Amino acid sequence: MKRAIDPRQHHIVPIAYLEHFIIPGTNRLFLLDLHTGAIRKQRPTKIMRRRDYYRQPHAPAEKGEFCFEIEIGKRLETQIKPLFKKLIAGGMDISEEELILLIQYLELQRIKVPKQADFAKTLAKQYVENVALSIPEVAVGLVKDHFRVVIKDEFRFNFMHDMIKSQVYFRYFLRMIWSVWTVPDGMHLVTTDNPVTIFNPDFVHLEQSGIARLGCVVLFPLTPRYLLELIHPERERDPGFDPAETVEAALEDHDSVEIRAGKTLPRDKTDAINFVMTVRADRSVVSDDAATLKSISQLLVGPGSDRGNYLR
């Protein structure tokens, strides 16, 4: 008898996406727990989830407090799988509506995971504390620990709403070059609980790399065999580009995306991407190959673990 999936166990990374990384012939994948170092087999339905993560107690009654979970499940996650196949095939048959859906999927998957939400809460707390410290009578109480600034968990929804409304990621993803890379035979990509990773190879120690900087690279493993990589066109067209320089992105300047496919990643770059994905993860890294996770785990504790510069 099958057990029903608990509707209040909300997946921070979609089950349908995680199923791309299951071990062939099974319904499980390998998971590396970065907190314990343990590697185990697990079902996609049982990982990368939090109880009531998308619950909004103050949502309008007609929508319901679980409207966010229902909406993303209906509108995005059920439609995205065939678009992955079109990307892998070179993107020639992707319509304008499908491209918008893909960008929205990447945008939402970037901002809704706990790692990004926690970062936003940290910034909000710092901002409020700085304002408080500028008011003498309030600053005294704050310094003496008579009270403290607490950002409630519901702030996540304000953050997501503001990010989507501003279309920051949407605008930058639209102006970037999309490349779908194939990994070498015998190698496997991992994915994580922070699957849309933004990384700047020239600033490897920055936990958060600004999407507006020309040096940033967006990494999103589609399957263990295929990686979606987004780069700013200046990175490719101008050998002397400044990786720290920021660029504006306006919707009216871009009405299409350049999509490429068919090239194979070098072996060292495949290893480097797996490592970058892992160090930018929150807790969980998954793969269809245990040896890949074991290799990454050894790098995390071994000498010379700062491998980000391999992507230069």
C-alpha positions as CSV (number, residue, x, y, z in Angstrom):
1,M,0.0,0.0,0.0
2,K,1.4,3.4,-1.0
3,R,1.6,6.2,1.5
4,A,0.2,9.5,0.5
5,I,2.6,12.4,0.4
6,D,2.1,14.7,3.3
7,P,0.7,18.0,1.7
8,R,2.3,20.0,4.5
9,Q,5.8,18.7,3.8
10,H,6.8,21.3,1.2
11,H,9.7,20.6,-1.1
12,I,12.2,23.5,-1.4
13,V,13.4,21.7,-4.6
14,P,10.8,20.1,-6.8
15,I,10.4,16.3,-6.7
16,A,10.0,16.2,-10.5
17,Y,13.4,17.9,-10.8
18,L,15.1,15.6,-8.3
19,E,13.8,12.6,-10.2
20,H,16.2,13.5,-13.0
21,F,19.0,12.5,-10.6
22,I,17.8,9.0,-9.5
23,I,20.0,6.0,-9.9
24,P,19.1,4.3,-13.2
25,G,16.6,1.5,-12.7
26,T,15.6,2.6,-9.2
27,N,13.4,5.2,-7.4
28,R,16.2,6.5,-5.2
29,L,19.2,8.8,-5.5
30,F,22.4,9.2,-3.5
31,L,22.5,12.1,-1.0
32,L,25.5,13.6,0.7
33,D,24.6,15.3,4.0
34,L,27.0,18.2,4.4
35,H,26.3,18.4,8.1
36,T,27.3,14.8,8.9
37,G,29.3,13.8,5.9
38,A,27.2,10.7,5.4
39,I,26.2,9.4,2.0
40,R,23.0,7.4,1.8
41,K,20.3,6.3,-0.7
42,Q,17.1,8.3,-0.4
43,R,13.8,8.8,-2.3
44,P,13.3,12.2,-3.9
45,T,10.0,12.5,-2.0
46,K,11.8,12.3,1.3
47,I,14.5,15.0,0.9
48,M,14.9,18.8,0.6
49,R,11.6,19.5,2.3
50,R,10.4,21.5,5.3
51,R,7.1,21.3,7.0
52,D,4.8,24.2,6.2
53,Y,7.6,26.0,4.5
54,Y,5.2,27.8,2.1
55,R,2.5,28.3,4.5
56,Q,1.1,31.8,4.7
57,P,-1.1,32.1,7.8
58,H,-2.2,35.6,6.8
59,A,-3.1,34.8,3.1
60,P,-6.7,35.8,2.0
61,A,-9.2,33.1,2.9
62,E,-10.3,32.6,-0.7
63,K,-6.7,31.7,-1.7
64,G,-5.8,29.6,1.3
65,E,-2.6,29.5,3.4
66,F,-1.0,27.0,1.1
67,C,-1.7,28.9,-2.1
68,F,2.0,29.4,-2.9
69,E,2.7,25.6,-2.9
70,I,-0.4,24.9,-5.0
71,E,0.4,27.6,-7.5
72,I,4.0,26.7,-8.2
73,G,3.0,23.1,-8.5
74,K,0.2,23.7,-11.0
75,R,1.7,26.4,-13.1
76,L,5.5,25.8,-13.2
77,E,6.6,22.4,-12.1
78,T,4.1,20.4,-14.1
79,Q,5.1,22.2,-17.3
80,I,8.9,22.4,-17.1
81,K,10.0,18.8,-17.8
82,P,9.5,18.8,-21.6
83,L,11.2,22.2,-21.7
84,F,14.4,20.7,-20.3
85,K,14.4,18.2,-23.2
86,K,14.0,21.1,-25.7
87,L,16.9,22.9,-24.1
88,I,19.1,19.8,-24.3
89,A,18.2,19.5,-28.0
90,G,19.4,23.1,-28.6
91,G,16.4,25.2,-27.8
92,M,15.3,25.6,-31.5
93,D,11.6,24.7,-30.8
94,I,11.2,26.7,-27.6
95,S,8.4,29.3,-28.0
96,E,8.4,32.7,-26.4
97,E,5.9,31.6,-23.8
98,E,8.0,28.6,-23.0
99,L,11.1,30.7,-22.6
100,I,9.3,33.0,-20.2
101,L,8.2,29.9,-18.2
102,L,11.8,28.7,-18.1
103,I,13.1,32.0,-16.9
104,Q,10.4,32.2,-14.3
105,Y,11.3,28.7,-13.1
106,L,15.0,29.6,-12.7
107,E,14.1,32.8,-11.0
108,L,11.8,31.2,-8.5
109,Q,14.0,28.3,-7.8
110,R,16.8,30.7,-7.1
111,I,15.0,32.8,-4.6
112,K,12.7,30.4,-2.8
113,V,15.3,28.1,-1.2
114,P,16.2,28.6,2.5
115,K,19.8,29.5,1.7
116,Q,18.7,32.6,-0.3
117,A,15.8,33.4,2.1
118,D,18.1,33.3,5.1
119,F,20.6,35.6,3.3
120,A,17.7,38.1,2.6
121,K,16.7,38.0,6.3
122,T,20.2,38.6,7.3
123,L,20.4,41.7,5.1
124,A,17.1,43.0,6.4
125,K,18.2,42.5,10.0
126,Q,21.4,44.4,9.4
127,Y,19.5,47.2,7.8
128,V,17.1,47.5,10.7
129,E,19.9,47.4,13.2
130,N,21.8,50.1,11.4
131,V,18.8,52.3,11.4
132,A,18.2,51.6,15.1
133,L,21.8,52.4,16.0
134,S,21.4,55.8,14.4
135,I,18.8,56.7,17.0
136,P,20.6,57.3,20.3
137,E,17.9,56.2,22.8
138,V,17.2,53.1,20.7
139,A,20.9,52.4,20.2
140,V,21.5,52.2,24.0
141,G,18.8,49.5,24.4
142,L,20.1,47.6,21.5
143,V,23.8,47.7,22.6
144,K,22.8,46.7,26.2
145,D,20.8,43.8,24.8
146,H,17.6,45.2,26.3
147,F,15.9,44.2,23.1
148,R,16.9,42.7,19.7
149,V,15.8,42.8,16.1
150,V,14.0,39.7,14.9
151,I,13.0,39.2,11.3
152,K,10.0,36.9,11.2
153,D,10.0,33.9,8.9
154,E,7.1,35.4,6.9
155,F,9.6,37.9,5.6
156,R,10.5,35.3,3.0
157,F,7.3,35.9,1.1
158,N,7.9,39.7,1.1
159,F,11.4,39.0,-0.3
160,M,10.1,36.7,-3.0
161,H,7.3,39.0,-3.9
162,D,9.7,42.0,-4.2
163,M,12.3,40.1,-6.2
164,I,9.7,38.8,-8.7
165,K,8.0,42.1,-9.0
166,S,11.3,43.9,-9.7
167,Q,12.2,41.2,-12.3
168,V,15.9,41.4,-11.3
169,Y,16.8,37.9,-12.1
170,F,14.3,37.7,-15.0
171,R,16.0,40.7,-16.8
172,Y,19.5,39.4,-16.3
173,F,18.7,35.8,-17.3
174,L,17.1,37.2,-20.5
175,R,20.3,39.1,-21.5
176,M,22.7,36.2,-20.9
177,I,24.0,33.5,-23.2
178,W,22.6,30.1,-22.4
179,S,24.8,27.1,-23.0
180,V,23.7,23.5,-22.4
181,W,26.9,21.5,-21.8
182,T,27.3,17.7,-22.0
183,V,29.6,16.2,-19.4
184,P,32.3,13.7,-20.5
185,D,31.5,10.0,-20.6
186,G,31.7,8.4,-17.1
187,M,31.2,11.7,-15.3
188,H,28.2,12.8,-13.4
189,L,26.8,16.2,-12.3
190,V,25.4,16.8,-8.9
191,T,22.6,19.1,-7.8
192,T,21.8,20.6,-4.4
193,D,19.3,22.3,-2.2
194,N,20.5,25.6,-3.8
195,P,20.3,24.4,-7.4
196,V,20.4,27.7,-9.3
197,T,23.9,28.8,-8.3
198,I,25.4,32.2,-9.1
199,F,29.2,32.2,-9.0
200,N,31.9,34.6,-9.9
201,P,35.2,32.8,-10.6
202,D,37.2,36.0,-9.9
203,F,35.7,36.4,-6.5
204,V,35.6,32.9,-5.2
205,H,35.2,33.8,-1.6
206,L,32.0,35.8,-2.0
207,E,29.1,33.8,-0.7
208,Q,26.7,35.8,-2.8
209,S,27.8,36.8,-6.3
210,G,25.9,39.7,-7.8
211,I,24.0,38.8,-11.0
212,A,24.8,42.2,-12.5
213,R,28.6,41.7,-12.4
214,L,30.0,40.7,-15.8
215,G,32.1,38.0,-14.3
216,C,29.1,36.0,-12.8
217,V,28.2,32.6,-14.0
218,V,24.8,30.9,-13.4
219,L,25.0,27.2,-13.0
220,F,21.9,24.9,-13.1
221,P,22.3,21.1,-13.7
222,L,19.4,19.9,-15.8
223,T,20.3,16.2,-15.3
224,P,23.5,14.3,-14.3
225,R,24.6,14.6,-18.0
226,Y,23.6,18.1,-18.9
227,L,24.4,21.5,-17.4
228,L,22.7,24.8,-18.1
229,E,25.3,27.6,-17.9
230,L,24.4,31.3,-18.3
231,I,27.1,34.0,-18.9
232,H,27.0,37.7,-19.7
233,P,27.9,38.2,-23.4
234,E,30.7,40.5,-22.5
235,R,32.5,37.7,-20.8
236,E,32.8,36.0,-24.2
237,R,33.1,38.9,-26.6
238,D,35.5,41.1,-24.7
239,P,38.8,39.4,-23.6
240,G,39.6,42.4,-21.4
241,F,36.3,42.5,-19.6
242,D,36.3,43.6,-15.9
243,P,34.6,40.8,-13.9
244,A,33.7,43.3,-11.2
245,E,32.0,45.7,-13.5
246,T,28.2,45.9,-13.3
247,V,25.8,46.2,-16.2
248,E,22.2,47.3,-16.5
249,A,19.6,44.9,-17.9
250,A,16.3,46.3,-19.3
251,L,13.5,44.1,-20.6
252,E,13.0,46.2,-23.7
253,D,16.6,45.6,-24.8
254,H,16.2,41.8,-25.1
255,D,13.4,39.9,-26.7
256,S,15.2,36.5,-27.2
257,V,17.9,34.3,-25.7
258,E,20.9,32.8,-27.5
259,I,20.8,29.1,-26.7
260,R,23.6,26.8,-27.5
261,A,24.0,23.0,-27.1
262,G,26.2,20.1,-28.2
263,K,29.6,20.9,-26.7
264,T,31.3,18.8,-24.0
265,L,32.6,20.2,-20.8
266,P,36.3,19.6,-20.0
267,R,36.8,17.0,-17.3
268,D,38.4,19.5,-14.9
269,K,35.6,22.0,-15.4
270,T,33.0,19.3,-14.6
271,D,34.8,18.5,-11.4
272,A,35.1,22.2,-10.5
273,I,31.4,22.8,-11.2
274,N,30.4,19.9,-8.9
275,F,32.6,21.4,-6.2
276,V,31.2,24.9,-6.6
277,M,27.7,23.6,-6.5
278,T,28.5,21.8,-3.3
279,V,30.2,24.7,-1.5
280,R,27.2,26.9,-2.4
281,A,24.7,24.3,-1.1
282,D,22.9,24.6,2.2
283,R,23.0,21.0,3.4
284,S,22.1,18.5,0.7
285,V,23.9,17.3,-2.4
286,V,22.5,14.6,-4.6
287,S,23.7,12.5,-7.6
288,D,22.9,9.3,-9.4
289,D,26.5,8.2,-8.7
290,A,28.0,7.5,-5.2
291,A,31.6,7.7,-6.3
292,T,31.0,11.3,-7.4
293,L,29.7,12.3,-4.0
294,K,32.6,10.4,-2.3
295,S,35.1,12.3,-4.4
296,I,33.5,15.7,-3.5
297,S,33.3,14.7,0.2
298,Q,37.1,14.0,0.2
299,L,37.8,17.4,-1.4
300,L,35.8,19.2,1.3
301,V,38.1,17.9,4.1
302,G,41.3,17.7,2.2
303,P,44.1,20.2,1.5
304,G,43.6,22.7,-1.3
305,S,39.8,22.6,-1.1
306,D,39.4,26.1,-2.6
307,R,38.8,24.9,-6.2
308,G,36.6,27.8,-7.4
309,N,39.5,29.2,-9.5
310,Y,39.2,26.2,-11.8
311,L,36.4,28.0,-13.5
312,R,38.4,31.0,-14.5
